Amino acid sequence: MNIKKLQAMLEAVLFAVGEPIEISRLSQSLEVDEETLSSVLANLSASLEERNSGLCLLKLDDKYQLCTRSEFAADIRKVLEIKKNAPLSNAAFEVLAIIAYNQPVTKSFVEQIRGVDCSGVMASLCQKSLIEEKGRLDLPGRPLIYGTTPEFLRCFCISSLDELPSLPSDDPQVTMEETIGNEAKEETEDENFSETD
């Protein structure tokens, strides 16, 4: 297939999809190898920049999304009558940081670090599509584990989690392994208590 035609096709597909899509899925559906697609997507991004398009191509880990440029957000909001999202609270930022740097993690892990219940904050972050369920741990009770989403990357203007700033090395940290051990211990204690009732 002609490279220019493939670039135009990718632009049309990404516009129609409207959300982040994996390059592997594009490769499989369009029957084009990932290396070629990566090259054409890079050209598409450069082309949008060169012609000062109102659109830009975002790379979010292994996903791509066609978006409007941030400088036009206010104008788009006016036309569509979209209310500006309320800013995140300090608690939400704290929870988000813990998850981003340690994912995948359980709610118990987050609460052990913060020392307070985080149910409401995590529900809010899920609702905003900044975090999502990533499965369950193979432990008694099968606790859910959480991680960040492509929306998280998009909102913080980074392409991957590797771009997150480094944490200070002297900060004491609770490890996921410690939390898993505590959760397993608590479950065992609960079971033993139930058996003696």
C-alpha positions as CSV (number, residue, x, y, z in Angstrom):
1,M,0.0,0.0,0.0
2,N,1.1,3.5,-0.8
3,I,2.6,5.2,2.3
4,K,0.6,8.4,1.8
5,K,-2.6,6.4,1.5
6,L,-1.7,4.4,4.6
7,Q,-1.1,7.7,6.5
8,A,-4.5,9.1,5.4
9,M,-6.1,5.8,6.3
10,L,-4.6,5.9,9.8
11,E,-5.7,9.5,10.3
12,A,-9.3,8.5,9.4
13,V,-9.2,5.4,11.6
14,L,-7.9,7.2,14.6
15,F,-10.4,10.0,14.1
16,A,-13.2,7.5,13.9
17,V,-12.1,5.5,16.9
18,G,-11.9,8.6,19.1
19,E,-10.0,6.8,22.0
20,P,-6.5,5.3,22.5
21,I,-6.0,2.2,20.4
22,E,-3.2,-0.3,20.6
23,I,-0.7,-0.4,17.7
24,S,-1.0,-4.2,17.8
25,R,-4.7,-3.9,17.1
26,L,-4.1,-1.5,14.2
27,S,-1.5,-3.9,12.8
28,Q,-3.8,-6.9,13.0
29,S,-6.8,-5.1,11.6
30,L,-5.0,-3.3,8.8
31,E,-2.6,-6.2,8.0
32,V,0.4,-3.9,8.2
33,D,3.5,-4.7,10.4
34,E,4.0,-2.7,13.6
35,E,7.3,-1.3,12.5
36,T,5.8,0.2,9.3
37,L,2.8,1.6,11.3
38,S,5.2,3.2,13.9
39,S,7.0,5.0,11.1
40,V,3.9,6.2,9.3
41,L,2.3,7.3,12.6
42,A,5.5,9.4,13.3
43,N,5.1,10.9,9.9
44,L,1.4,11.7,10.6
45,S,2.4,13.4,13.8
46,A,5.0,15.5,12.1
47,S,2.6,16.3,9.3
48,L,-0.1,17.6,11.7
49,E,2.6,19.8,13.4
50,E,3.9,21.2,10.1
51,R,0.4,22.3,8.8
52,N,-0.5,23.7,12.3
53,S,-3.5,21.4,12.4
54,G,-6.0,21.8,15.3
55,L,-5.3,18.1,15.9
56,C,-2.3,16.2,17.3
57,L,-1.3,12.6,17.6
58,L,-0.7,11.3,21.1
59,K,1.4,8.2,21.9
60,L,0.3,6.7,25.2
61,D,2.5,3.7,26.0
62,D,1.6,1.3,23.1
63,K,-1.5,3.2,22.2
64,Y,-2.2,6.1,19.9
65,Q,-5.0,8.7,20.0
66,L,-5.9,11.6,17.7
67,C,-6.8,14.6,19.9
68,T,-7.5,18.3,19.7
69,R,-4.7,20.6,20.7
70,S,-4.8,21.8,24.3
71,E,-4.8,25.5,23.3
72,F,-8.2,25.1,21.7
73,A,-9.8,23.4,24.8
74,A,-11.5,26.6,26.0
75,D,-13.1,27.2,22.5
76,I,-14.2,23.6,22.2
77,R,-15.7,23.8,25.7
78,K,-17.7,26.9,24.8
79,V,-19.1,25.4,21.6
80,L,-20.0,22.1,23.2
81,E,-21.1,23.8,26.5
82,I,-18.8,21.5,28.5
83,K,-18.2,22.4,32.1
84,K,-14.6,22.5,33.1
85,N,-13.6,19.5,35.2
86,A,-13.1,20.2,38.9
87,P,-9.5,20.0,39.9
88,L,-8.2,17.0,41.8
89,S,-8.0,17.3,45.6
90,N,-4.7,16.8,47.4
91,A,-5.9,13.4,48.6
92,A,-6.6,12.4,45.0
93,F,-3.2,13.5,43.9
94,E,-1.6,11.5,46.7
95,V,-3.6,8.4,45.8
96,L,-2.8,8.8,42.2
97,A,0.9,9.2,42.8
98,I,1.0,6.1,45.0
99,I,-0.7,4.0,42.3
100,A,1.3,5.5,39.4
101,Y,4.7,4.7,41.1
102,N,3.8,1.3,42.5
103,Q,1.2,-0.2,40.2
104,P,-0.5,-2.6,40.1
105,V,-1.6,-2.2,43.7
106,T,-4.5,-3.0,46.0
107,K,-6.7,-0.5,47.9
108,S,-5.2,-1.9,51.1
109,F,-1.7,-1.0,49.9
110,V,-2.7,2.6,49.2
111,E,-4.5,2.9,52.5
112,Q,-1.5,1.4,54.4
113,I,0.7,4.2,52.9
114,R,-1.8,7.0,53.5
115,G,-3.1,5.7,56.8
116,V,-6.7,6.5,56.0
117,D,-9.6,5.0,54.1
118,C,-9.3,5.7,50.3
119,S,-12.5,4.1,49.0
120,G,-14.2,7.4,48.0
121,V,-11.0,8.9,46.4
122,M,-10.3,5.7,44.4
123,A,-13.9,5.5,43.2
124,S,-13.6,9.2,42.0
125,L,-10.4,8.5,40.2
126,C,-12.0,5.4,38.5
127,Q,-14.9,7.6,37.5
128,K,-12.5,10.1,35.9
129,S,-10.8,7.2,34.1
130,L,-7.4,8.0,35.7
131,I,-7.2,4.6,37.3
132,E,-8.8,1.3,36.5
133,E,-9.1,-2.3,37.8
134,K,-6.3,-4.5,36.4
135,G,-7.4,-7.8,37.8
136,R,-7.3,-9.6,41.1
137,L,-4.5,-11.0,43.4
138,D,-4.4,-14.7,43.9
139,L,-5.0,-14.4,47.7
140,P,-8.0,-15.1,50.0
141,G,-10.7,-12.6,49.2
142,R,-9.2,-12.1,45.7
143,P,-8.5,-8.3,46.3
144,L,-8.7,-6.1,43.2
145,I,-5.6,-4.4,41.9
146,Y,-5.5,-1.0,40.3
147,G,-3.3,0.8,37.8
148,T,-3.3,4.0,35.8
149,T,-4.9,4.4,32.4
150,P,-4.0,6.0,29.0
151,E,-6.2,8.9,30.2
152,F,-3.8,9.4,33.1
153,L,-0.9,9.7,30.6
154,R,-2.8,12.1,28.4
155,C,-3.8,14.3,31.3
156,F,-0.3,14.6,32.6
157,C,1.2,15.0,29.0
158,I,3.5,12.0,29.1
159,S,3.8,9.1,26.7
160,S,4.7,6.4,29.2
161,L,5.2,5.9,32.9
162,D,9.0,5.9,32.3
163,E,8.6,9.7,32.0
164,L,7.4,10.1,35.6
165,P,10.0,12.1,37.7
166,S,12.2,10.0,40.0
167,L,11.3,9.6,43.6
168,P,13.8,10.6,46.4
169,S,15.7,7.5,47.2
170,D,15.8,8.1,51.0
171,D,12.0,8.0,51.4
172,P,10.8,5.0,53.4
173,Q,8.4,3.0,51.3
174,V,5.9,0.2,52.0
175,T,6.4,-2.6,49.5
176,M,3.6,-4.4,47.8
177,E,5.0,-7.7,49.0
178,E,4.7,-6.4,52.7
179,T,1.1,-5.5,52.1
180,I,0.3,-8.8,50.4
181,G,1.9,-10.6,53.4
182,N,-0.2,-8.5,55.8
183,E,-3.4,-9.1,53.8
184,A,-2.8,-12.9,53.8
185,K,-2.0,-12.8,57.5
186,E,-5.2,-10.9,58.3
187,E,-7.3,-13.3,56.2
188,T,-5.8,-16.3,58.0
189,E,-6.4,-14.7,61.4
190,D,-10.0,-14.0,60.4
191,E,-10.5,-17.6,59.3
192,N,-9.0,-18.9,62.6
193,F,-11.2,-16.6,64.6
194,S,-14.3,-17.8,62.8
195,E,-13.3,-21.4,63.4
196,T,-13.0,-20.9,67.2
197,D,-16.4,-19.0,67.4
